[in-house]
Amino acid sequence: MIQSENYPMIAKTLASLEDVLAEELIALGANDVEIGTRMVSFTGDKALMYKANVHCRTALRILKPIYSFKAENATEVYDALKQLDWEDYLSLDKTFSVDAVVFSHIFTYSKFVAYKVKDAIVDWFNEKYEKRPSVSVTNPDLVFNIHIAHNKCTLSLDSSGESLHKRGYRVAQTEAPLNEVLAAGMILKSGWRGESTFVDPMCGSGTLLIEAAMIALGIPPGIHRQRFGFEKWGDFDKELFSDIYNDDSGSREFRYRIVGSDISPKAIAIAEKNIRNAGLKKYIDLSVQSLQQYSEAPDQKGVLITNPPYGERIKVDELTELYGMIGERLKHLFTGYRAYILSYRKECFDSIGLKHSRRFFLFNGALECEMREYEIFSGKRSEHIVKAEPREREERVAPDHYERNSREGYRRSKSAGDGKSLPQKRSFGDKTKGVKRSYGKDDKFPRQKDEGLGRKKFSLRRSPGKGRERQ
């Protein structure tokens, strides 16, 4: 069998999910894994690129860099890209679009950079054929990504197409839906992999419930997507992709329950539609009720993860009372659970009235949030800490987790207190700030099992306008 060529790739993600994404890539067999800011770089072959798109729960895009250069102005960007042989990537009968990401004092307008890249491409074809490929904003055949950091420019092919957070199962949504990548990241950071009951008592459109079910069953997040960007590439290997898409070796049994509820009947109706579309109805129990109406926990022990209203897009008259009720219900009903609450207001966490055991710093859209872990137990906390099994806690935590999160937490808390903005560099627990941290296959770093496709076989069917159908 001919081995495919290895090449560098970049997986984009949300801020603070880089460590989880690195674990996912290592589990898939990625080499030379390095954590950056909202991205993880790695090397691998074509099969790994396909796997990363199908399997990575915390990736937004998988990029394949094709050209790097330096430029001090827009004209130099244009001139450098005119030197490429664009027929290696694009033909006159295909449409394309350009995404631009700019972090530079030289280039301050990303759309202008995208226009210059587009001009270089169409001018190259016009000069050679007196014809040009068309630009399509809605459904292009190829997407080029130009990333500029100061004067360093990287042109990449976007192998994903639409952002990977668009799983394909969401058919309806509530007013403030949780991003699917963030939801998966929250669950993976908690350490839950399906070994107990999962509860979201404020489930909204059901995103956390669906992501939890897919994690527990080993169903890849990309299984419901209609298409990936690489399927339009000239070197697309349909047989290889079909083998990866239909590989169900990572499927798992789930012996517990996933329980969701919401005070809004409309939200539960939306969640039901999404869960049914994801094919997960038999694994998820839904009910219309508030957390305050719970008379008992769904099981003796488990994990509770929820995203309550913050008072931003969803308006809550008395946030203090809401979060106080959450704390009271957790303490009196959910003994034996680990609970994770996402919010961004310090006063909300203060109102819960419970001592958190860990903090995770995340972004929900533009909001800089925290997810706090609460270990719910009876009696005094000091007695619980003495009795806790150290091994059980260590298995859930990455080696540098406490250092990374406590340092970032101190910086963010201090910044919130004095009103100063936060610096962009992050150290991820390394002694030297700003230094990328590398992980190889032999390093001691938590790995997930390679995840497969669930139990049902899927085949590729081409049906214009309908995308991929389940068999």
GIHUFEN-V458424 format. One record per pair of residues at least 6 apart in sequence whose C-alpha atoms are under 8 Angstrom apart, sorted by the first residue. I is the first residue (numbers start at 1). GAP is how many residues later the second one is. Records with the same first field share a line. If there is no record, write none. Layout:
I=GAP ; GAP
This chain:
4=41 ; 42 ; 43
5=39 ; 40 ; 41
6=37 ; 38 ; 39 ; 40
7=36 ; 37 ; 38
8=33 ; 34 ; 35 ; 36 ; 56 ; 57
9=32 ; 33 ; 34 ; 35 ; 53 ; 54 ; 55 ; 56
10=29 ; 30 ; 31 ; 32 ; 52 ; 53 ; 54 ; 55
11=28 ; 29 ; 30 ; 31 ; 48 ; 49 ; 50 ; 51 ; 52
12=26 ; 27 ; 28 ; 47 ; 48 ; 49 ; 50 ; 51
13=8 ; 25 ; 26 ; 27 ; 45 ; 46 ; 47 ; 48
14=24 ; 25 ; 44 ; 45 ; 46 ; 167 ; 168 ; 349
15=22 ; 23 ; 347 ; 348
16=22 ; 345 ; 346 ; 347
17=21 ; 41 ; 168 ; 345
18=17 ; 18 ; 19 ; 20 ; 21 ; 22
19=16
20=38 ; 165 ; 168 ; 169
21=19 ; 35 ; 36 ; 37 ; 38
22=11 ; 12 ; 13 ; 18
23=422 ; 423 ; 424 ; 425
24=32 ; 33 ; 423 ; 424
25=8 ; 27 ; 31
26=7 ; 414 ; 415 ; 421
27=420 ; 421 ; 422 ; 423
28=20 ; 23 ; 24 ; 422
29=15 ; 19 ; 412
30=12 ; 13 ; 14 ; 18
31=11 ; 12 ; 13 ; 409 ; 410
32=9 ; 10 ; 11 ; 406 ; 407 ; 408
33=7 ; 8 ; 9 ; 10 ; 405 ; 406 ; 407
34=6 ; 7 ; 8 ; 402 ; 403 ; 404 ; 405
35=6 ; 401 ; 402 ; 403
36=400 ; 401
37=388 ; 389
47=193 ; 194 ; 197
49=13 ; 110
50=191 ; 194
51=193
52=10
53=6 ; 8 ; 9 ; 106 ; 107 ; 111 ; 169 ; 175
54=166 ; 167 ; 168 ; 169 ; 191
55=165 ; 166 ; 167 ; 396 ; 397
56=164 ; 165
57=124 ; 127 ; 128 ; 163 ; 164
58=123 ; 124 ; 126 ; 127
59=105 ; 106 ; 122
60=103 ; 104 ; 105 ; 121
61=97 ; 98 ; 99 ; 100 ; 102 ; 103
62=96 ; 97 ; 98
63=82 ; 93 ; 94 ; 95 ; 96 ; 97
64=92 ; 93 ; 94 ; 95
65=89 ; 90 ; 91 ; 92
66=88 ; 89 ; 90 ; 91
67=87 ; 88 ; 89
68=84 ; 85 ; 86 ; 87
69=11 ; 83 ; 84 ; 85
70=7 ; 81 ; 82 ; 83
71=6 ; 80 ; 81 ; 82
72=34 ; 79
73=33 ; 34
74=33 ; 39 ; 42
75=41
77=39 ; 40
78=38 ; 39 ; 41 ; 42
79=41
81=36 ; 39 ; 40
82=38 ; 39 ; 41 ; 42
86=35 ; 38 ; 39
89=144 ; 145
90=52
91=42
92=33 ; 39 ; 40 ; 41 ; 42
93=40
94=39 ; 40 ; 46 ; 47 ; 48
95=38 ; 39 ; 40 ; 41 ; 45 ; 46 ; 47
96=37 ; 38 ; 39 ; 40 ; 41 ; 44 ; 45 ; 46 ; 47 ; 48
97=21 ; 38 ; 39 ; 40 ; 43 ; 45 ; 46 ; 47
98=16 ; 19 ; 20 ; 45 ; 46 ; 47 ; 48
99=15 ; 44 ; 45 ; 46 ; 47
100=10 ; 11 ; 13 ; 14 ; 45 ; 46 ; 47 ; 48
101=9 ; 44 ; 45 ; 46 ; 47
102=6 ; 7 ; 8 ; 45 ; 46 ; 47
103=45 ; 46 ; 47
104=44 ; 45 ; 46 ; 47
105=45
106=44 ; 45
107=6 ; 43
114=32
117=29
122=10 ; 11
123=9
125=6 ; 7 ; 8
126=6
141=88 ; 91 ; 92
142=15 ; 16 ; 19 ; 87 ; 90 ; 91
143=14 ; 15 ; 16 ; 18 ; 86
144=11 ; 12 ; 13 ; 14
145=10 ; 11 ; 12 ; 13
146=7 ; 8 ; 9 ; 10
147=6 ; 7 ; 8
148=6
158=71 ; 72
159=69 ; 70 ; 71
160=68 ; 69 ; 70
161=66 ; 67 ; 68 ; 69
162=66 ; 67
164=17 ; 58
165=14 ; 15 ; 16
166=14 ; 59
167=13 ; 54 ; 55 ; 56 ; 57 ; 58
168=54 ; 56 ; 57 ; 58
169=55 ; 56 ; 105 ; 106 ; 108 ; 109
170=104 ; 107 ; 108
171=102 ; 103 ; 106
172=33 ; 98 ; 99 ; 101 ; 102
173=32 ; 94 ; 97 ; 98
174=30 ; 31 ; 93 ; 96
175=138 ; 139
176=137 ; 138
177=27 ; 28 ; 30
178=29 ; 30 ; 186
179=28 ; 185
180=27 ; 28 ; 31
182=181 ; 182
183=24 ; 25 ; 28
184=24 ; 27 ; 28
186=185
187=6 ; 21 ; 25 ; 118
190=150 ; 183 ; 206
191=205 ; 206
192=111
193=19 ; 22 ; 23
194=18 ; 19 ; 21 ; 22 ; 23 ; 60 ; 62
195=21 ; 59 ; 60 ; 61
196=60 ; 61 ; 105 ; 106 ; 107
197=59 ; 60 ; 61 ; 62 ; 101 ; 102 ; 104 ; 105 ; 106
198=11 ; 14 ; 58 ; 59 ; 60 ; 61 ; 104 ; 105 ; 106 ; 107
199=10 ; 59 ; 60 ; 61 ; 99 ; 103 ; 104 ; 105 ; 106 ; 107
200=8 ; 9 ; 59 ; 60 ; 61 ; 104 ; 105 ; 106
201=58 ; 59 ; 60 ; 61 ; 89 ; 90 ; 103 ; 105
202=58 ; 59 ; 60 ; 61 ; 88 ; 89 ; 104 ; 105 ; 106
203=6 ; 57 ; 58 ; 59 ; 64 ; 65 ; 68 ; 103 ; 104
204=57 ; 58 ; 60 ; 63 ; 64 ; 66 ; 67
205=62 ; 63 ; 65 ; 66 ; 69
206=54 ; 62 ; 64 ; 65 ; 66 ; 68 ; 69
207=64
208=97 ; 98
209=49 ; 50 ; 51 ; 75
210=65 ; 68 ; 70
211=10
212=46
213=45 ; 67 ; 70 ; 71
214=6 ; 7
216=36 ; 37 ; 38
217=34 ; 35 ; 36 ; 37 ; 237
218=32 ; 33 ; 34 ; 233 ; 234 ; 235 ; 236
219=31 ; 32 ; 232 ; 233 ; 234 ; 235
220=231 ; 232 ; 233 ; 234
223=22 ; 230
224=54 ; 244
225=243
226=240 ; 241 ; 242 ; 243
227=240 ; 241
230=6
231=7
242=217 ; 218
245=208 ; 213 ; 214
246=207 ; 211 ; 212 ; 213
247=205 ; 206 ; 210
248=204 ; 205 ; 206 ; 207 ; 208 ; 209
249=202 ; 203 ; 204 ; 205
250=199 ; 200 ; 201 ; 202 ; 203 ; 204
251=200 ; 201 ; 202 ; 203 ; 204
252=202
257=26 ; 27 ; 28
258=25 ; 26 ; 27
259=25 ; 26 ; 27 ; 39
260=24 ; 25 ; 26 ; 27
261=7 ; 25 ; 26 ; 27 ; 28 ; 29 ; 30
262=6 ; 25 ; 26 ; 27 ; 28 ; 29
263=25 ; 26 ; 27 ; 28
264=24 ; 25
265=23
268=18 ; 19 ; 20
272=9 ; 14
275=6 ; 9
291=35 ; 38
292=33 ; 34 ; 37
295=38
296=37 ; 38
297=36 ; 37
300=34 ; 35 ; 36 ; 37
301=33 ; 34 ; 35 ; 36
302=34 ; 35 ; 36
303=34 ; 35 ; 36 ; 37
304=33 ; 34 ; 35 ; 36
305=34 ; 35 ; 36
306=34 ; 35 ; 36
307=34 ; 35 ; 36
308=33 ; 34 ; 35
309=6 ; 7 ; 34
310=6 ; 9 ; 33 ; 34 ; 35 ; 38
311=6 ; 8
319=29
320=27 ; 28 ; 31
321=30
323=25 ; 26 ; 28 ; 29
324=27 ; 28 ; 29
325=27
326=26
327=24 ; 25 ; 26 ; 27
328=24
330=9 ; 46
331=45 ; 46
334=42
335=41 ; 42 ; 43
336=39 ; 40 ; 41
337=38 ; 39 ; 40
338=35 ; 36 ; 37 ; 38
339=34 ; 35 ; 36 ; 37
340=31 ; 32 ; 33 ; 34
341=30 ; 31 ; 32
342=27 ; 28 ; 29 ; 30
343=6 ; 26 ; 27 ; 28
344=23 ; 24 ; 25 ; 26
345=24
354=20
355=19
356=16 ; 17 ; 18 ; 19
357=15 ; 16 ; 17 ; 18
358=14 ; 15 ; 16 ; 44
359=11 ; 12 ; 13 ; 14 ; 46 ; 47 ; 50
360=10 ; 11 ; 12 ; 45
361=7 ; 8 ; 9 ; 10 ; 44 ; 47 ; 48
362=6 ; 7 ; 8 ; 9
363=6 ; 7
377=7
398=47 ; 48
399=45 ; 46
400=28 ; 29
401=28
403=26
404=23 ; 24 ; 25
407=22
411=11
412=10
415=6 ; 7
425=8 ; 9
426=7 ; 8
427=6 ; 7 ; 8 ; 9
428=9
430=7
439=6
457=14
458=11 ; 12 ; 13
459=10 ; 11 ; 12
460=8 ; 9
461=6 ; 7 ; 8
462=6
